[in-house]
Amino acid sequence: MTITLKGMTWNHPRGYDPMVACSSRWFGETGVRVEWEKRSLQDFETFPVEELAKQFDLIVIDHPHVGQITHEKCLLPLDVAGRENERAALAAASVGQSYPSYTWQGRQWAFPIDAATQVQAWRPDLQAAPPVNWTEVLELAREGKVLIPLRPPHSLMSFYTLCGNLGRRCAVGGPSELIDVETGIQVFEMLREIAALVDPACFEMDPIAVLERMAVPEAKAVVSPLIYGYVSYSVKDFRPGLIRFGDIPPVGENGPSGSALGGTGIAISAFSENPDAAIDFAYWIASGEVQKADYAVAGGQPGHAQAWEDVGVNLATAHFYRATRATLDSAWVRPRHDGYMAFQQAASDRLNEGLLQRQSARTVIGDINRLFAESFR
């Protein structure tokens, strides 16, 4: 009898197409069928993993969920006996902190299949070179050439990245302040300045919406200085205008460091009736051999270093991987404790309220710090 597994991923060619393509090959090799459904990017960032685990065998998650899902006991750890060498190989091939970002309380809760962080995007046909620092970003913004995604949680991700790039990364443990007040005020004012220079519609735009707008032939905004990388837009003919990606423009002297890590991992439901088959698939799709071949060819954005370093993979994507690797390798891992996901939403909302209503930076940062401390209770 054929085993059929159900999987949930997110609704974008980068998130869905490679899962379908790899699953087709897996069925041919093993006779195990994996059927994929997809949810919106907003749902992906906020929908309770526990509810998904009751419906699906395989779930694509992001790392800030790990504290919550550990508490809820809704996922199976992947560090099963007898596969230590495979896990060691995956850990050694981590792009930045992608692999350890799914390690929590001594267990491995997902394998990275997609590596991402906030990077910089621009239209090479309309902007010869991207800005090399934050001062140049502001100059282009005054000319109407910049968009930045500010829809929650992306405003908070930019807050994190700017703090990190200044060399003052936000806290990940607690209860404590998220950030010292003076740094928080400085970064809030930086966001206030750029938010006042870009289209107010940015407050309703996630990275996909920004990239779609940048990719049209008549685009006026041709740079996004802080945006999660989407390799699809660097593939010829994916959209009318090809978008290139590179390292973030530094605000200080620390190079492209401190960006807020994103990406996704593949996890297994604790309620699955076929856990061994699901675990086999997770190990396989996260492997370098699959990631640099079927996964990348189908439009995925791999989480394995073999793919990021592959000549063919880079040639097909305007060198997306090589051009953003320095930012990825020095990216910062968000908090992951049980309670963080609710904080992320509340802090994003509070940040945007302060920006839109021109509220006191000190008051807004004080409220965000209080919300962070309360998230540990």
RODO-2510 file (C-alpha; in nm, 4 decimals, decimal comma):
residues 377
     n   res          X          Y          Z
     1     m     0,0000     0,0000     0,0000
     2     t     0,1311     0,3441    -0,0954
     3     i     0,2120     0,5761     0,1929
     4     t     0,0782     0,9272     0,1408
     5     l     0,2134     1,2152     0,3476
     6     k     0,0547     1,5587     0,3641
     7     g     0,2735     1,8668     0,3748
     8     m     0,2140     2,2382     0,4337
     9     t     0,4403     2,5085     0,2930
    10     w     0,3971     2,8749     0,1985
    11     n     0,2377     3,0312    -0,1044
    12     h     0,5170     3,1500    -0,3319
    13     p     0,6944     2,9715    -0,6185
    14     r     1,0085     2,9637    -0,4020
    15     g     0,8210     2,7904    -0,1198
    16     y     0,5923     2,5580    -0,3160
    17     d     0,7434     2,4591    -0,6505
    18     p     1,0595     2,2902    -0,5165
    19     m     0,8586     2,0865    -0,2675
    20     v     0,6383     1,9523    -0,5457
    21     a     0,9324     1,8821    -0,7764
    22     c     1,1365     1,7037    -0,5101
    23     s     0,8335     1,5052    -0,3951
    24     s     0,7808     1,3804    -0,7500
    25     r     1,1345     1,2436    -0,7569
    26     w     1,0927     1,0957    -0,4072
    27     f     0,7798     0,9108    -0,5153
    28     g     0,9653     0,7670    -0,8121
    29     e     1,2482     0,6466    -0,5891
    30     t     1,0541     0,5265    -0,2837
    31     g     0,6848     0,4949    -0,3710
    32     v     0,6038     0,7411    -0,0888
    33     r     0,3723     1,0170    -0,2061
    34     v     0,3919     1,3671    -0,0559
    35     e     0,1031     1,6011    -0,1313
    36     w     0,1633     1,9719    -0,0606
    37     e    -0,0728     2,2521     0,0317
    38     k     0,0271     2,6169     0,0777
    39     r    -0,0657     2,9144     0,2953
    40     s    -0,0031     3,2870     0,2580
    41     l     0,3201     3,4466     0,3745
    42     q     0,1274     3,6272     0,6492
    43     d    -0,0229     3,2987     0,7697
    44     f     0,3171     3,1347     0,7505
    45     e     0,4550     3,3945     0,9925
    46     t     0,1645     3,3850     1,2388
    47     f    -0,0510     3,0701     1,2096
    48     p    -0,0235     2,8317     1,5104
    49     v     0,2036     2,5396     1,4269
    50     e     0,0110     2,3146     1,6664
    51     e    -0,3030     2,3426     1,4529
    52     l    -0,1076     2,2589     1,1384
    53     a     0,0562     1,9608     1,3083
    54     k    -0,2856     1,8043     1,3624
    55     q    -0,3540     1,8149     0,9875
    56     f    -0,0159     1,7580     0,8189
    57     d     0,2785     1,5191     0,8452
    58     l     0,5397     1,7634     0,7144
    59     i     0,5371     2,1336     0,7998
    60     v     0,7624     2,4101     0,6727
    61     i     0,8321     2,6426     0,9677
    62     d     1,0588     2,9321     1,0579
    63     h     1,2955     2,9193     1,3535
    64     p     1,1311     3,1667     1,5949
    65     h     0,8546     2,9076     1,6476
    66     v     1,0815     2,6474     1,8093
    67     g     1,0272     2,7498     2,1709
    68     q     0,6518     2,7462     2,1274
    69     i     0,6366     2,4154     1,9431
    70     t     0,8658     2,2531     2,2012
    71     h     0,6308     2,3628     2,4775
    72     e     0,3281     2,2385     2,2830
    73     k     0,4967     1,9045     2,1996
    74     c     0,3487     1,9188     1,8489
    75     l     0,6642     1,8320     1,6513
    76     l     0,9010     1,5359     1,6571
    77     p     1,2735     1,5992     1,7079
    78     l     1,4827     1,4983     1,4088
    79     d     1,7933     1,3910     1,6007
    80     v     1,7006     1,0233     1,5806
    81     a     1,9497     0,7507     1,6690
    82     g     2,1667     0,6076     1,3938
    83     r     2,1729     0,9153     1,1695
    84     e     2,4385     1,1166     1,3501
    85     n     2,6669     1,1331     1,0472
    86     e     2,3915     1,2731     0,8258
    87     r     2,3114     1,5413     1,0823
    88     a     2,6777     1,6292     1,1224
    89     a     2,7001     1,6796     0,7463
    90     l     2,3923     1,9042     0,7474
    91     a     2,5285     2,1079     1,0375
    92     a     2,8661     2,1488     0,8654
    93     a     2,6901     2,2753     0,5509
    94     s     2,4772     2,5325     0,7326
    95     v     2,4577     2,8690     0,5590
    96     g     2,5145     3,1102     0,8449
    97     q     2,3201     3,0046     1,1529
    98     s     2,0426     2,8330     0,9551
    99     y     2,0999     2,4852     1,1013
   100     p     2,1503     2,5831     1,4682
   101     s     1,8524     2,8179     1,4501
   102     y     1,6336     2,5046     1,4674
   103     t     1,8265     2,3588     1,7627
   104     w     1,6493     2,4155     2,0932
   105     q     1,7002     2,2653     2,4376
   106     g     1,9474     2,0161     2,2975
   107     r     1,7233     1,8776     2,0219
   108     q     1,6951     1,9407     1,6478
   109     w     1,3383     2,0394     1,5532
   110     a     1,3794     2,1087     1,1808
   111     f     1,6367     2,0991     0,9025
   112     p     1,7020     2,4130     0,6981
   113     i     1,5772     2,3819     0,3424
   114     d     1,5718     2,7550     0,2663
   115     a     1,8251     3,0140     0,3837
   116     a     1,7430     3,3850     0,3878
   117     t     1,8069     3,7068     0,5717
   118     q     1,7466     4,0749     0,5103
   119     v     1,9671     4,1808     0,2187
   120     q     1,9522     4,4569    -0,0426
   121     a     1,7621     4,4455    -0,3737
   122     w     1,7903     4,6669    -0,6810
   123     r     1,7063     4,6849    -1,0516
   124     p     2,0405     4,6702    -1,2373
   125     d     1,8863     4,8038    -1,5596
   126     l     1,7534     5,1144    -1,3833
   127     q     2,0144     5,1609    -1,1088
   128     a     2,3736     5,0962    -1,2142
   129     a     2,4908     5,0070    -0,8641
   130     p     2,3237     4,9715    -0,5261
   131     p     2,3909     5,2206    -0,2454
   132     v     2,7010     5,1280    -0,0487
   133     n     2,5937     5,2820     0,2837
   134     w     2,2866     5,4148     0,4623
   135     t     2,3609     5,7753     0,3649
   136     e     2,3327     5,6812    -0,0030
   137     v     2,0084     5,4942     0,0723
   138     l     1,8548     5,8131     0,2115
   139     e     1,9716     6,0142    -0,0898
   140     l     1,7955     5,7715    -0,3243
   141     a     1,4867     5,7699    -0,1020
   142     r     1,4623     6,1491    -0,1370
   143     e     1,4514     6,0920    -0,5143
   144     g     1,1596     5,8500    -0,4819
   145     k     1,3704     5,5478    -0,5764
   146     v     1,3379     5,3412    -0,2581
   147     l     1,0790     5,1023    -0,1168
   148     i     1,1067     4,9129     0,2113
   149     p     0,8582     4,6536     0,3428
   150     l     0,7061     4,7845     0,6661
   151     r     0,4069     4,5562     0,7070
   152     p     0,4362     4,3659     1,0356
   153     p     0,6595     4,1883     1,1156
   154     h     0,8975     4,3369     0,8565
   155     s     0,9282     4,6770     1,0214
   156     l     1,0511     4,4985     1,3335
   157     m     1,2923     4,2898     1,1242
   158     s     1,4458     4,6122     0,9911
   159     f     1,4664     4,7443     1,3468
   160     y     1,6566     4,4286     1,4445
   161     t     1,8872     4,4537     1,1424
   162     l     1,9760     4,8167     1,2030
   163     c     2,0498     4,7486     1,5708
   164     g     2,2664     4,4535     1,4725
   165     n     2,4491     4,6458     1,2043
   166     l     2,5351     4,9169     1,4550
   167     g     2,7041     4,6449     1,6603
   168     r     2,4340     4,6484     1,9294
   169     r     2,2296     4,3375     1,8648
   170     c     1,8962     4,2915     2,0367
   171     a     1,8630     4,0537     2,3300
   172     v     1,7542     3,6942     2,2747
   173     g     1,7165     3,5904     2,6405
   174     g     1,5281     3,7402     2,9263
   175     p     1,3402     3,8677     3,0974
   176     s     1,5312     4,1787     3,0012
   177     e     1,5189     4,4776     2,7727
   178     l     1,5132     4,3930     2,4030
   179     i     1,7541     4,6782     2,3368
   180     d     1,9121     4,9564     2,5393
   181     v     1,6938     5,2643     2,5232
   182     e     1,9415     5,4978     2,3523
   183     t     2,0155     5,2500     2,0704
   184     g     1,6439     5,1827     2,0356
   185     i     1,5737     5,5543     2,0024
   186     q     1,8501     5,5947     1,7432
   187     v     1,7167     5,3097     1,5292
   188     f     1,3543     5,4192     1,5675
   189     e     1,4507     5,7637     1,4364
   190     m     1,6343     5,6027     1,1440
   191     l     1,3186     5,4099     1,0550
   192     r     1,1079     5,7212     1,1013
   193     e     1,3331     5,9104     0,8594
   194     i     1,3198     5,6539     0,5814
   195     a     0,9482     5,5823     0,6346
   196     a     0,8778     5,9519     0,5747
   197     l     1,0632     5,9380     0,2418
   198     v     0,9017     5,6267     0,0885
   199     d     0,5490     5,5617    -0,0358
   200     p     0,3172     5,5278     0,2679
   201     a     0,1878     5,2100     0,1029
   202     c     0,5072     5,0459     0,2344
   203     f     0,3270     5,0029     0,5674
   204     e     0,0983     4,7560     0,3904
   205     m     0,3721     4,5806     0,1908
   206     d     0,5638     4,2628     0,2670
   207     p     0,8801     4,1702     0,0727
   208     i     0,6860     3,9996    -0,2063
   209     a     0,4701     4,3089    -0,2608
   210     v     0,7778     4,5333    -0,2751
   211     l     0,9581     4,3053    -0,5201
   212     e     0,6517     4,2757    -0,7418
   213     r     0,6328     4,6540    -0,7622
   214     m     1,0056     4,6849    -0,8323
   215     a     0,9872     4,4227    -1,1080
   216     v     0,7390     4,6035    -1,3355
   217     p     0,8877     4,7670    -1,6508
   218     e     0,7912     5,1202    -1,5449
   219     a     0,9199     5,0919    -1,1855
   220     k     1,0198     5,4213    -1,0253
   221     a     1,1433     5,2679    -0,7006
   222     v     1,4499     5,0633    -0,7914
   223     v     1,6164     4,9906    -0,4561
   224     s     1,5063     4,8172    -0,1376
   225     p     1,7858     4,8409     0,1193
   226     l     1,6466     4,5970     0,3777
   227     i     1,4373     4,3124     0,2406
   228     y     1,4366     3,9358     0,2655
   229     g     1,6075     3,7891    -0,0383
   230     y     1,3845     3,6126    -0,2928
   231     v     1,5912     3,4285    -0,5498
   232     s     1,2957     3,3934    -0,7885
   233     y     1,3261     3,7591    -0,8899
   234     s     1,6897     3,7038    -0,9952
   235     v     1,5914     3,4417    -1,2523
   236     k     1,5594     3,5632    -1,6094
   237     d     1,1975     3,6051    -1,7264
   238     f     1,0428     3,5322    -1,3845
   239     r     0,9156     3,8910    -1,4018
   240     p     0,9615     4,1644    -1,6662
   241     g     1,2362     4,3345    -1,4664
   242     l     1,5181     4,1255    -1,3214
   243     i     1,6156     4,2175    -0,9659
   244     r     1,9614     4,1660    -0,8238
   245     f     2,0441     4,1129    -0,4589
   246     g     2,3525     4,1989    -0,2576
   247     d     2,4779     4,2669     0,0921
   248     i     2,2984     4,5195     0,3106
   249     p     2,4286     4,8788     0,3007
   250     p     2,6055     4,9314     0,6343
   251     v     2,5065     5,2088     0,8726
   252     g     2,8375     5,1956     1,0586
   253     e     3,1792     5,0362     1,0404
   254     n     3,0769     4,6720     1,0856
   255     g     3,0207     4,5702     0,7244
   256     p     2,7046     4,3770     0,6313
   257     s     2,6588     4,2204     0,9750
   258     g     2,3630     4,1822     1,2101
   259     s     2,0827     4,1169     0,9604
   260     a     1,7752     3,9417     1,1018
   261     l     1,7909     3,5786     0,9887
   262     g     1,4902     3,4284     0,8098
   263     g     1,4583     3,1173     0,5970
   264     t     1,2591     2,8020     0,6585
   265     g     1,3045     2,4497     0,7875
   266     i     1,1219     2,1232     0,7377
   267     a     0,9653     1,9721     1,0483
   268     i     0,7646     1,6586     1,1326
   269     s     0,4300     1,6513     1,3111
   270     a     0,4183     1,4646     1,6398
   271     f     0,0743     1,3422     1,5315
   272     s     0,1904     1,1866     1,2034
   273     e     0,0805     0,8278     1,1442
   274     n     0,3917     0,7701     0,9297
   275     p     0,6706     0,9458     1,1208
   276     d     0,9546     0,7302     0,9887
   277     a     0,8590     0,8003     0,6270
   278     a     0,8277     1,1707     0,7022
   279     i     1,1674     1,1811     0,8743
   280     d     1,3291     1,0003     0,5795
   281     f     1,1918     1,2635     0,3438
   282     a     1,3155     1,5491     0,5663
   283     y     1,6713     1,4137     0,5737
   284     w     1,6650     1,3612     0,1973
   285     i     1,5278     1,6998     0,0885
   286     a     1,7683     1,8854     0,3196
   287     s     2,0720     1,7043     0,1769
   288     g     2,3268     1,8811    -0,0410
   289     e     2,2734     1,6495    -0,3361
   290     v     1,9028     1,7378    -0,3568
   291     q     1,9357     2,1026    -0,2559
   292     k     2,1832     2,1934    -0,5308
   293     a     1,9947     1,9957    -0,7963
   294     d     1,6186     1,9345    -0,7962
   295     y     1,5445     2,1878    -0,5222
   296     a     1,7384     2,4761    -0,6779
   297     v     1,6366     2,3952    -1,0359
   298     a     1,2688     2,4098    -0,9367
   299     g     1,3072     2,7637    -0,8038
   300     g     1,3877     2,6951    -0,4411
   301     q     1,6293     2,9031    -0,2356
   302     p     1,8396     2,6292    -0,0757
   303     g     1,9559     2,6132     0,2838
   304     h     2,2631     2,4004     0,2075
   305     a     2,6105     2,5418     0,1403
   306     q     2,6727     2,3070    -0,1528
   307     a     2,3965     2,4855    -0,3411
   308     w     2,5106     2,8344    -0,2368
   309     e     2,8615     2,7604    -0,3637
   310     d     2,7593     2,5813    -0,6842
   311     v     2,8686     2,7561    -1,0049
   312     g     2,5605     2,6538    -1,2028
   313     v     2,3177     2,7537    -0,9283
   314     n     2,4770     3,0992    -0,9150
   315     l     2,4879     3,1456    -1,2924
   316     a     2,1157     3,0751    -1,3136
   317     t     2,0325     3,3380    -1,0505
   318     a     2,2500     3,6420    -1,1316
   319     h     2,4904     3,5243    -0,8599
   320     f     2,2245     3,5705    -0,5912
   321     y     2,3985     3,3371    -0,3475
   322     r     2,7540     3,4607    -0,3770
   323     a     2,6387     3,8224    -0,3687
   324     t     2,4488     3,7872    -0,0397
   325     r     2,6587     3,5257     0,1408
   326     a     2,8510     3,7714     0,3614
   327     t     2,5266     3,9151     0,4979
   328     l     2,3839     3,5669     0,5530
   329     d     2,6932     3,4347     0,7265
   330     s     2,6937     3,7208     0,9780
   331     a     2,3163     3,7302     1,0344
   332     w     2,1561     3,7369     1,3793
   333     v     1,9179     3,4706     1,5116
   334     r     1,5974     3,6092     1,6595
   335     p     1,4669     3,5089     2,0044
   336     r     1,2949     3,1702     1,9997
   337     h     1,1446     3,1268     2,3475
   338     d     0,7847     3,0225     2,4066
   339     g     0,6094     3,3590     2,4030
   340     y     0,8241     3,5178     2,1348
   341     m     0,5770     3,4861     1,8469
   342     a     0,3102     3,6857     2,0308
   343     f     0,5750     3,9444     2,1182
   344     q     0,6844     3,9722     1,7539
   345     q     0,3338     4,0633     1,6447
   346     a     0,2690     4,3020     1,9341
   347     a     0,6064     4,4749     1,8983
   348     s     0,5636     4,5138     1,5210
   349     d     0,2214     4,6699     1,5729
   350     r     0,3537     4,9033     1,8433
   351     l     0,6498     5,0063     1,6279
   352     n     0,4259     5,0887     1,3331
   353     e     0,1809     5,2773     1,5515
   354     g     0,4665     5,4933     1,6744
   355     l     0,5976     5,5548     1,3239
   356     l     0,2595     5,6357     1,1711
   357     q     0,1410     5,8569     1,4567
   358     r     0,4776     6,0311     1,5064
   359     q     0,4929     5,9292     1,8710
   360     s     0,7821     5,9766     2,1096
   361     a     1,0674     5,7364     2,0310
   362     r     1,1427     5,6939     2,4020
   363     t     0,7822     5,5953     2,4746
   364     v     0,7679     5,3455     2,1877
   365     i     1,0986     5,1800     2,2809
   366     g     0,9912     5,1660     2,6442
   367     d     0,6723     4,9878     2,5453
   368     i     0,8574     4,7402     2,3218
   369     n     1,1064     4,6637     2,5985
   370     r     0,8192     4,6047     2,8398
   371     l     0,6461     4,3725     2,5932
   372     f     0,9687     4,1767     2,5501
   373     a     1,0179     4,1281     2,9241
   374     e     0,6548     4,0218     2,9611
   375     s     0,6910     3,7643     2,6837
   376     f     0,8962     3,5443     2,9187
   377     r     0,6237     3,5173     3,1822
***
